[in-house]
Amino acid sequence: MPMCRLVAAVGMMFLTACATRPSPDVLRPVHLDGGTSQPITILAATNRKKDVARGGFGSTWAASMTFEQYMFSVPRDRRDTAITYPTSKPNPDRQFVVTRRKQLSNDEFVREAIRSAQFDGAVGIFVHGYNYSYQEALFRTAQIAADAKMPGAPILFSWPSAAAVTGYIADRDAALASRSELDTLVKSLSESRKVTRIILFGHSMGGFLVMEAVRQLKLQHREDVIDKLAVILGAPDVDVDVFRSQLKDIGKMATPITLLVSKDDRALTASSLIAGERARVGRVDIDEPFIQEAIVKEGLRVIDITSVRGSDGLGHDRYASLARFGAQLAAFESRSGSNAGDIGAFVFDAAGSVVASPFRLLGRVTASR
């Protein structure tokens, strides 16, 4: 790749890191008196190494997993997905605030996750993407949980991202090296009969990690685990040919893999340039022959969310805005289930969904017969 184009690609990614980034100080619990906030509980599992001095987690690998439980105060009256981090004098009406933090053992973590699944048997795991610190991923999980009005306590799996714009290659290696930890987490949750469904949501490079973990489960012949999975990939930063290979190994799943894509995702344009101008799955056009073939052969559900507004200026965080339609999306998925007639390519009508209560998906392009 010509150096000028590489510089341009990295420059585009710098746009995502212009604002001041939160330090581990935001993880310190704060006692709040009053305020119109929404309480949210999050479970977090990470293979990052502890930053003992600052009370957080760094970007290097740990020899073992750490499990935590957080309670958040989330402002109720928010107009978008932007996260306002707490200051020295937290304001619960405007800022996301940690009110409780507790370290858990592996067994305690699983018990808390299972307790959260008692409503409908579903457990949700969010896997963040490139250039995320632990605290950024944790607060993003709280935002998604609050907007989607998720029952129970969603789980964050945080792998050791370098949390640096220039750390793209390092993050790719870290994501790949974390597949066994994610694999183990999913298996430990699936062992409970009370857990009937595990929603595995991967954003950006986290989508690559999710696919690798599912592929690893398939190679282990763990269909008992895979049959409980509902895989959703938001703006997946996955090479198209790598994705084809992953799908070939995984095969059709009981619940179709869902892709949330957008044609104008500028962050994925940059990652494509860095990767030698190789196409990324998150930027595919739903009319492309590759997608139409994969939908029919592998049983995919592909949703174009280009009409959804993002907040990062790059169109890469639309998945966070989609969270407020979480109940409708869940209803759509549960209605579809493994019904082959509901696989296909769809266009999400953001304007229509604001007006109408049902989750509206328009313009099916193809479906298996």
C-alpha positions as CSV (number, residue, x, y, z in Angstrom):
1,M,0.0,0.0,0.0
2,P,1.4,3.5,-0.9
3,M,2.5,5.2,2.3
4,C,0.2,8.2,1.7
5,R,-2.9,5.9,1.7
6,L,-1.7,4.2,4.9
7,V,-1.3,7.6,6.6
8,A,-4.8,8.6,5.4
9,A,-6.3,5.4,6.8
10,V,-4.6,5.8,10.2
11,G,-5.7,9.5,10.1
12,M,-9.3,8.4,9.7
13,M,-9.0,6.2,12.8
14,F,-7.6,9.1,14.8
15,L,-11.0,10.7,14.5
16,T,-12.3,8.1,16.9
17,A,-9.8,9.1,19.6
18,C,-10.0,12.9,19.6
19,A,-11.9,13.2,22.8
20,T,-10.3,12.8,26.2
21,R,-10.3,9.1,27.1
22,P,-11.4,8.0,30.6
23,S,-8.8,6.7,33.1
24,P,-9.4,3.8,35.4
25,D,-10.5,6.3,38.0
26,V,-14.0,6.1,36.5
27,L,-14.2,2.5,37.9
28,R,-14.2,3.7,41.5
29,P,-17.6,3.3,43.2
30,V,-19.4,6.5,44.2
31,H,-22.2,6.8,46.7
32,L,-25.0,8.9,45.3
33,D,-27.8,10.7,47.1
34,G,-30.8,11.1,44.8
35,G,-30.9,11.9,41.1
36,T,-33.1,10.6,38.3
37,S,-30.9,7.7,37.3
38,Q,-31.5,4.2,36.0
39,P,-29.8,1.3,37.9
40,I,-28.0,-1.2,35.7
41,T,-26.0,-4.3,36.7
42,I,-23.1,-5.5,34.5
43,L,-21.0,-8.7,34.8
44,A,-17.5,-8.4,33.3
45,A,-15.0,-11.1,32.4
46,T,-11.5,-10.2,31.2
47,N,-8.2,-11.8,30.3
48,R,-6.4,-8.4,30.7
49,K,-3.7,-8.1,33.3
50,K,-4.7,-6.0,36.4
51,D,-3.3,-2.5,36.8
52,V,-3.0,-2.7,40.5
53,A,-1.7,0.8,41.0
54,R,-4.6,2.5,39.1
55,G,-7.4,0.0,39.9
56,G,-8.1,-1.0,36.4
57,F,-6.9,-3.4,33.7
58,G,-4.2,-2.9,31.1
59,S,-3.5,-4.1,27.5
60,T,-1.4,-7.1,28.3
61,W,-2.5,-10.7,28.7
62,A,-3.1,-12.2,32.2
63,A,-2.4,-15.7,33.2
64,S,-6.0,-16.2,34.4
65,M,-9.4,-14.6,33.9
66,T,-10.8,-11.9,36.3
67,F,-14.5,-11.7,37.0
68,E,-16.3,-8.7,38.3
69,Q,-19.8,-7.3,39.0
70,Y,-20.6,-3.6,38.6
71,M,-23.7,-1.6,39.4
72,F,-24.2,1.6,37.4
73,S,-26.3,4.7,37.7
74,V,-27.2,5.7,34.1
75,P,-28.9,9.0,33.3
76,R,-32.5,8.5,32.1
77,D,-32.9,11.5,29.9
78,R,-30.3,10.9,27.1
79,R,-30.8,11.8,23.5
80,D,-28.1,9.8,22.0
81,T,-25.5,7.1,22.7
82,A,-22.8,9.5,23.9
83,I,-21.3,8.5,27.3
84,T,-20.5,11.2,29.8
85,Y,-18.0,9.9,32.3
86,P,-18.0,10.9,36.0
87,T,-16.0,13.8,37.2
88,S,-14.6,14.5,40.7
89,K,-18.2,15.6,41.6
90,P,-20.4,13.1,39.8
91,N,-23.8,14.2,38.5
92,P,-26.1,11.2,38.1
93,D,-28.5,13.3,36.0
94,R,-25.9,13.7,33.3
95,Q,-23.1,11.2,33.9
96,F,-22.7,7.4,34.0
97,V,-21.5,6.5,37.4
98,V,-20.3,3.2,39.0
99,T,-22.0,2.8,42.4
100,R,-20.7,-0.7,43.3
101,R,-17.8,-2.9,42.2
102,K,-17.2,-6.5,43.4
103,Q,-14.7,-9.1,42.3
104,L,-16.2,-12.6,41.9
105,S,-14.8,-16.1,41.7
106,N,-15.4,-18.1,38.5
107,D,-18.2,-20.0,40.2
108,E,-19.8,-16.9,41.7
109,F,-19.7,-15.3,38.3
110,V,-21.5,-18.2,36.6
111,R,-24.1,-18.2,39.4
112,E,-24.8,-14.5,39.0
113,A,-25.1,-15.0,35.2
114,I,-27.5,-17.9,35.6
115,R,-29.6,-15.9,38.2
116,S,-29.9,-13.1,35.6
117,A,-31.1,-15.7,33.0
118,Q,-34.0,-16.8,35.1
119,F,-36.5,-14.5,33.4
120,D,-36.3,-16.2,29.9
121,G,-33.2,-18.4,30.0
122,A,-31.2,-15.9,27.8
123,V,-27.7,-14.6,28.7
124,G,-26.1,-11.8,26.6
125,I,-22.4,-11.4,26.1
126,F,-20.9,-8.3,24.5
127,V,-17.4,-8.5,22.9
128,H,-15.9,-5.1,22.1
129,G,-13.8,-4.1,19.2
130,Y,-10.4,-2.5,18.4
131,N,-9.1,0.4,20.3
132,Y,-11.1,-0.1,23.5
133,S,-9.9,0.2,27.1
134,Y,-11.5,-1.9,29.7
135,Q,-13.5,1.0,31.2
136,E,-14.6,2.2,27.8
137,A,-16.0,-1.2,27.0
138,L,-17.6,-1.5,30.4
139,F,-19.4,1.9,30.1
140,R,-20.5,1.1,26.6
141,T,-22.0,-2.2,27.8
142,A,-24.0,-0.2,30.4
143,Q,-25.3,2.2,27.7
144,I,-26.4,-0.7,25.5
145,A,-28.1,-2.5,28.5
146,A,-29.9,0.7,29.6
147,D,-31.1,1.6,26.1
148,A,-32.2,-2.0,25.2
149,K,-33.9,-2.3,28.6
150,M,-32.2,-5.7,29.0
151,P,-33.5,-7.9,31.9
152,G,-30.9,-9.3,34.2
153,A,-27.2,-8.5,33.9
154,P,-25.5,-8.5,30.5
155,I,-21.9,-9.8,30.4
156,L,-18.9,-7.9,29.0
157,F,-16.0,-10.0,27.7
158,S,-13.0,-7.6,27.5
159,W,-9.9,-8.9,25.7
160,P,-6.6,-7.1,26.0
161,S,-6.9,-4.3,23.3
162,A,-4.0,-1.9,23.3
163,A,-6.6,0.9,23.4
164,A,-4.5,2.9,21.0
165,V,-5.2,4.1,17.4
166,T,-1.8,2.7,16.3
167,G,-2.4,-0.7,17.9
168,Y,-4.5,-2.2,15.1
169,I,-2.1,-5.1,14.4
170,A,-1.5,-5.7,18.1
171,D,-5.2,-5.8,18.7
172,R,-5.7,-8.3,15.9
173,D,-3.2,-10.6,17.6
174,A,-4.8,-10.0,21.0
175,A,-8.3,-10.9,19.7
176,L,-7.0,-14.1,18.0
177,A,-5.2,-15.1,21.2
178,S,-8.3,-14.6,23.3
179,R,-10.6,-17.1,21.6
180,S,-9.9,-19.9,24.1
181,E,-10.9,-17.6,27.0
182,L,-14.2,-16.6,25.2
183,D,-14.7,-20.3,24.3
184,T,-14.3,-21.3,27.9
185,L,-16.7,-18.6,29.2
186,V,-19.4,-19.6,26.7
187,K,-19.0,-23.3,27.7
188,S,-19.2,-22.6,31.4
189,L,-22.5,-20.7,30.9
190,S,-24.0,-23.3,28.6
191,E,-23.5,-26.1,31.2
192,S,-26.5,-24.8,33.1
193,R,-29.9,-26.2,32.0
194,K,-31.4,-22.8,33.1
195,V,-29.5,-21.1,30.3
196,T,-31.3,-21.9,27.1
197,R,-29.9,-19.2,24.9
198,I,-26.6,-17.3,24.8
199,I,-26.6,-14.1,22.7
200,L,-23.1,-13.6,21.6
201,F,-22.7,-10.0,20.2
202,G,-19.4,-9.0,18.7
203,H,-18.6,-5.5,17.5
204,S,-16.0,-4.7,14.8
205,M,-12.8,-6.7,15.6
206,G,-14.8,-8.4,18.4
207,G,-16.9,-10.0,15.6
208,F,-13.7,-11.6,14.4
209,L,-13.1,-13.0,17.9
210,V,-16.6,-14.2,18.2
211,M,-16.4,-16.1,14.9
212,E,-13.1,-17.7,15.9
213,A,-14.5,-18.8,19.2
214,V,-17.6,-20.4,17.5
215,R,-15.3,-22.0,15.0
216,Q,-13.2,-23.4,17.8
217,L,-16.4,-24.8,19.4
218,K,-17.3,-26.5,16.1
219,L,-13.9,-28.1,15.8
220,Q,-14.3,-29.4,19.3
221,H,-17.7,-30.9,18.2
222,R,-19.5,-29.0,20.9
223,E,-22.8,-28.8,19.0
224,D,-24.5,-28.8,22.4
225,V,-23.1,-25.4,23.1
226,I,-23.4,-24.1,19.5
227,D,-27.1,-24.9,19.4
228,K,-27.7,-22.5,22.3
229,L,-25.9,-19.6,20.5
230,A,-27.4,-16.6,18.8
231,V,-24.5,-14.8,17.1
232,I,-24.9,-11.2,16.1
233,L,-22.0,-9.3,14.5
234,G,-22.2,-5.5,14.4
235,A,-20.0,-3.9,11.8
236,P,-17.7,-6.9,11.7
237,D,-14.1,-6.1,11.0
238,V,-13.5,-9.4,9.3
239,D,-11.8,-10.1,5.9
240,V,-14.4,-11.4,3.5
241,D,-12.3,-14.4,2.5
242,V,-11.5,-15.2,6.2
243,F,-15.3,-15.0,6.9
244,R,-16.0,-17.5,4.1
245,S,-13.5,-19.9,5.7
246,Q,-15.0,-19.4,9.1
247,L,-18.5,-20.1,7.8
248,K,-17.3,-23.2,6.0
249,D,-16.0,-24.6,9.3
250,I,-19.0,-23.6,11.4
251,G,-21.7,-24.5,8.9
252,K,-25.4,-23.7,9.4
253,M,-26.4,-22.9,13.0
254,A,-29.7,-23.5,14.7
255,T,-30.2,-19.8,15.0
256,P,-29.0,-17.9,11.9
257,I,-25.9,-15.7,12.3
258,T,-27.0,-12.0,12.0
259,L,-24.8,-9.4,10.4
260,L,-25.4,-5.7,10.9
261,V,-23.7,-3.9,8.0
262,S,-23.5,-0.5,6.5
263,K,-22.0,0.6,3.2
264,D,-20.6,3.9,4.4
265,D,-18.7,2.7,7.5
266,R,-15.5,4.9,7.2
267,A,-13.7,3.0,10.0
268,L,-13.9,-0.2,8.1
269,T,-12.8,1.6,5.0
270,A,-9.6,2.5,6.9
271,S,-9.1,-1.0,8.2
272,S,-9.5,-2.3,4.7
273,L,-6.7,0.0,3.5
274,I,-4.5,-1.1,6.4
275,A,-5.1,-4.7,5.5
276,G,-4.0,-4.2,1.9
277,E,-7.3,-3.0,0.4
278,R,-9.1,-6.3,1.4
279,A,-12.9,-6.0,1.8
280,R,-14.4,-6.2,5.2
281,V,-17.7,-8.0,6.0
282,G,-19.2,-5.0,7.8
283,R,-19.2,-2.9,4.7
284,V,-20.7,-5.4,2.2
285,D,-23.6,-4.4,0.0
286,I,-26.5,-6.7,0.6
287,D,-26.9,-7.0,-3.2
288,E,-23.4,-8.5,-3.6
289,P,-23.3,-12.0,-5.0
290,F,-21.1,-13.2,-2.2
291,I,-23.7,-12.2,0.4
292,Q,-26.6,-13.6,-1.5
293,E,-24.8,-16.9,-1.9
294,A,-23.7,-17.0,1.8
295,I,-27.3,-16.3,2.9
296,V,-28.6,-19.3,1.0
297,K,-25.7,-21.7,1.6
298,E,-24.9,-20.8,5.3
299,G,-28.3,-19.5,6.5
300,L,-27.4,-15.9,7.4
301,R,-29.5,-13.0,8.3
302,V,-28.0,-9.7,6.9
303,I,-29.4,-6.4,8.0
304,D,-28.3,-3.1,6.4
305,I,-28.4,-0.5,9.2
306,T,-27.0,2.4,7.1
307,S,-30.1,4.5,8.0
308,V,-29.3,4.3,11.7
309,R,-27.4,7.4,13.0
310,G,-24.1,6.9,14.8
311,S,-22.3,9.2,17.1
312,D,-18.6,8.7,16.2
313,G,-18.6,10.5,12.9
314,L,-17.5,7.4,11.1
315,G,-20.7,5.3,11.0
316,H,-18.9,2.6,13.0
317,D,-20.9,2.7,16.2
318,R,-24.4,2.4,14.8
319,Y,-24.9,-0.8,16.7
320,A,-25.0,1.3,19.9
321,S,-27.8,3.5,18.5
322,L,-29.7,0.3,17.5
323,A,-29.8,-0.8,21.2
324,R,-33.0,1.3,21.8
325,F,-34.7,-1.0,19.3
326,G,-33.5,-4.0,21.3
327,A,-36.9,-5.2,22.4
328,Q,-38.2,-5.1,18.8
329,L,-35.1,-6.8,17.5
330,A,-35.4,-9.5,20.1
331,A,-39.0,-10.0,19.2
332,F,-38.0,-10.3,15.5
333,E,-35.3,-12.8,16.3
334,S,-37.5,-15.0,18.6
335,R,-40.3,-14.9,16.0
336,S,-37.8,-16.0,13.3
337,G,-35.8,-18.5,15.3
338,S,-34.4,-21.1,13.0
339,N,-37.1,-20.6,10.4
340,A,-35.3,-20.8,7.1
341,G,-37.9,-18.5,5.6
342,D,-36.7,-15.7,7.8
343,I,-33.0,-15.8,6.7
344,G,-32.2,-13.3,4.0
345,A,-31.1,-9.7,3.4
346,F,-33.0,-6.9,4.9
347,V,-32.9,-3.1,5.2
348,F,-33.6,-1.5,8.5
349,D,-36.0,1.4,8.2
350,A,-34.8,3.7,11.0
351,A,-37.3,6.5,10.2
352,G,-40.2,4.0,10.1
353,S,-39.2,2.4,13.4
354,V,-39.2,5.8,15.1
355,V,-42.9,6.2,14.1
356,A,-44.1,2.7,14.4
357,S,-43.8,0.5,17.5
358,P,-42.9,-2.8,15.7
359,F,-39.3,-3.4,14.6
360,R,-39.6,-2.8,10.8
361,L,-37.3,-4.6,8.4
362,L,-37.9,-3.7,4.8
363,G,-36.8,-4.8,1.4
364,R,-36.0,-8.5,1.7
365,V,-33.6,-9.2,-1.1
366,T,-33.2,-13.0,-1.0
367,A,-33.9,-16.0,1.2
368,S,-33.3,-19.7,1.0
369,R,-35.9,-21.9,-0.6
